[in-house]
Amino acid sequence: MTAAGSDGNQVNLSRVLERWTGSAQPYLARDVFGIAAVLDEQGSLRRALTDPAHSDDQRVALAWRIFEGHSSREACEVLDTLVRQRWSGERGLADGLEAAGVVLAGSAAENRAGAEGLDTLVDDVLSVQALLDSDAQLQQAFTDARASNEAKLRLLDRVTPNLSEEGRLLVEQAVTHPRGALPQRLLGTFADHLAGLRDRWIARVATPVELDRGQQDRLRTALGRLYGRDLKVVTDLDRSLVGGLRITVGDEVIDGSVATRLNELQLKLGA
């Protein structure tokens, strides 16, 4: 999953956040969302943390001074890491924090229940998006500037009582901190971010020849050992390939340029 950097390049959040995703819990995503909300409200702080005239260490020191003791240490560490990135405009850091919160919520669902947890979370987000799209009165209630966040959350409990913990967290974020967007549009963006995480459970294999059932099973087993999780293998016949395989898992491509892994897989496939 990526977010826009200052020079048009993309910040790969999944890789930037690898230190935390393997053990992420919902509270960490909530804390990161909370930091993003503070930056949205405090323009001077937002500008100070993204000012290229200040060094990385100066900006990081300011971030710790402001948030340490007011948010979890892990959330401060996430902020530390993101402050060191280069973002597009002064709102880029808050945008990156919001996207990081989604990644961490998705990782929490994955840690709890694997691919099924991610699927449930995506379903939660999309179901509430569809509900808001189909009900003008609900849209109005959740976008009414006169309604308190507490009132919106009570309404959310009534209309969506069966959300997963992570689903509730993301829907709550979209309803109470839409950041200038309609909640249902923001939920669509969240679902797109989560789809990037879900792709890490899918291996897309380009092959110049058809693989028989036994070869597919051996490939699935080898990939499972390599990535430490059971992957769904989707094969695509590509006769332009001279030989071997091109395998894409999330944003990682295994091809001739990663010879060790490719050779290991080809040996297992031919066993």
Backbone hydrogen bonds, N-H to C=O, Kabsch-Sander energy under -0.5 kcal/mol:
donor,donor_aa,acceptor,acceptor_aa,energy
3,A,11,V,-1.7
5,G,9,N,-3.0
6,S,86,R,-1.1
8,G,5,G,-1.2
11,V,3,A,-3.6
12,N,10,Q,-0.7
13,L,1,M,-1.7
13,L,11,V,-1.3
14,S,1,M,-1.2
16,V,12,N,-2.5
17,L,13,L,-2.6
18,E,15,R,-1.4
20,W,17,L,-2.0
21,T,17,L,-1.9
22,G,18,E,-0.9
23,S,20,W,-1.0
24,A,20,W,-0.5
24,A,21,T,-0.9
28,L,25,Q,-1.4
29,A,25,Q,-1.0
30,R,26,P,-2.3
31,D,27,Y,-2.5
32,V,28,L,-2.3
33,F,29,A,-2.5
34,G,30,R,-2.0
35,I,31,D,-1.9
36,A,32,V,-2.1
37,A,33,F,-2.1
38,V,34,G,-1.7
39,L,35,I,-2.1
40,D,36,A,-2.1
41,E,37,A,-1.5
42,Q,38,V,-2.0
43,G,41,E,-0.8
46,R,42,Q,-2.5
47,R,43,G,-2.4
48,A,44,S,-2.1
49,L,45,L,-2.3
50,T,46,R,-0.6
50,T,47,R,-0.8
51,D,47,R,-0.6
51,D,48,A,-0.6
54,H,51,D,-1.7
59,R,55,S,-2.3
60,V,56,D,-2.8
61,A,57,D,-2.4
62,L,58,Q,-1.9
63,A,59,R,-2.2
64,W,60,V,-2.5
65,R,61,A,-2.2
66,I,62,L,-2.1
67,F,63,A,-2.5
68,E,64,W,-2.2
69,G,71,S,-0.7
70,H,67,F,-2.3
71,S,67,F,-1.2
76,C,72,S,-2.0
77,E,73,R,-2.2
78,V,74,E,-2.2
79,L,75,A,-2.4
80,D,76,C,-2.6
81,T,77,E,-2.3
82,L,78,V,-2.4
83,V,79,L,-2.9
84,R,80,D,-1.1
85,Q,82,L,-1.4
87,W,85,Q,-0.5
88,S,4,A,-1.0
89,G,87,W,-1.0
92,G,89,G,-1.3
95,D,91,R,-2.4
96,G,92,G,-2.7
97,L,93,L,-2.4
98,E,94,A,-2.4
99,A,95,D,-2.5
100,A,96,G,-2.5
101,G,97,L,-2.4
102,V,98,E,-1.7
103,V,99,A,-2.3
104,L,100,A,-2.7
105,A,101,G,-2.3
106,G,102,V,-2.7
107,S,103,V,-2.5
108,A,104,L,-2.2
109,A,105,A,-2.1
110,E,106,G,-2.2
111,N,107,S,-2.9
112,R,108,A,-1.8
113,A,109,A,-2.3
114,G,110,E,-2.7
116,E,113,A,-0.8
117,G,113,A,-1.1
117,G,114,G,-0.5
118,L,114,G,-1.6
119,D,115,A,-2.6
120,T,116,E,-2.5
121,L,117,G,-2.1
122,V,118,L,-2.6
123,D,119,D,-2.5
124,D,120,T,-2.5
125,V,121,L,-2.4
126,L,122,V,-2.7
127,S,123,D,-2.6
128,V,124,D,-1.9
129,Q,125,V,-2.0
130,A,126,L,-2.5
131,L,127,S,-2.1
132,L,128,V,-2.5
133,D,129,Q,-2.3
134,S,130,A,-1.6
135,D,131,L,-0.7
135,D,132,L,-0.7
136,A,134,S,-0.5
139,Q,135,D,-2.1
140,Q,136,A,-2.4
141,A,137,Q,-2.4
142,F,138,L,-2.5
143,T,139,Q,-1.2
144,D,140,Q,-0.7
145,A,143,T,-0.6
147,A,144,D,-1.2
152,K,148,S,-2.0
153,L,149,N,-2.4
154,R,150,E,-2.0
155,L,151,A,-2.1
156,L,152,K,-2.3
157,D,153,L,-2.1
158,R,154,R,-1.5
159,V,155,L,-2.2
160,T,156,L,-2.2
163,L,160,T,-0.8
168,R,164,S,-3.0
169,L,165,E,-1.9
170,L,166,E,-2.1
171,V,167,G,-2.5
172,E,168,R,-2.8
173,Q,169,L,-2.1
174,A,170,L,-2.2
175,V,171,V,-2.1
176,T,172,E,-2.7
177,H,173,Q,-2.4
181,A,178,P,-1.4
185,R,182,L,-0.6
186,L,182,L,-2.3
187,L,183,P,-2.4
188,G,184,Q,-1.4
189,T,185,R,-1.7
190,F,186,L,-2.5
191,A,187,L,-2.4
192,D,188,G,-1.8
193,H,189,T,-2.2
194,L,190,F,-2.5
195,A,191,A,-2.0
196,G,192,D,-1.2
197,L,193,H,-1.1
198,R,194,L,-2.5
199,D,195,A,-1.8
200,R,197,L,-1.6
201,W,198,R,-2.2
202,I,199,D,-1.8
203,A,232,K,-3.2
204,R,202,I,-0.6
204,R,248,T,-2.8
205,V,203,A,-0.7
205,V,234,V,-3.2
206,A,204,R,-0.6
206,A,246,R,-3.3
207,T,205,V,-0.5
207,T,236,D,-2.2
216,Q,212,D,-2.5
217,D,213,R,-2.4
218,R,214,G,-2.4
219,L,215,Q,-2.5
220,R,216,Q,-2.5
221,T,217,D,-2.2
222,A,218,R,-2.5
223,L,219,L,-2.6
224,G,220,R,-2.1
225,R,221,T,-2.0
226,L,222,A,-2.2
227,Y,223,L,-2.7
228,G,224,G,-1.6
229,R,224,G,-0.6
232,K,201,W,-2.6
233,V,231,L,-0.5
234,V,203,A,-3.1
234,V,232,K,-0.6
235,T,233,V,-0.5
236,D,205,V,-3.1
238,D,207,T,-2.9
241,L,238,D,-1.6
246,R,206,A,-2.1
247,I,254,I,-2.4
248,T,204,R,-2.4
249,V,247,I,-0.5
249,V,252,E,-2.7
250,G,199,D,-1.1
250,G,202,I,-0.7
252,E,249,V,-2.1
254,I,247,I,-3.5
255,D,253,V,-0.7
258,V,255,D,-2.1
262,L,258,V,-2.1
263,N,259,A,-3.0
264,E,260,T,-2.1
265,L,261,R,-2.3
266,Q,262,L,-2.7
267,L,263,N,-2.4
268,K,264,E,-2.0
269,L,265,L,-2.4
270,G,266,Q,-1.9
271,A,267,L,-0.5
271,A,268,K,-0.8
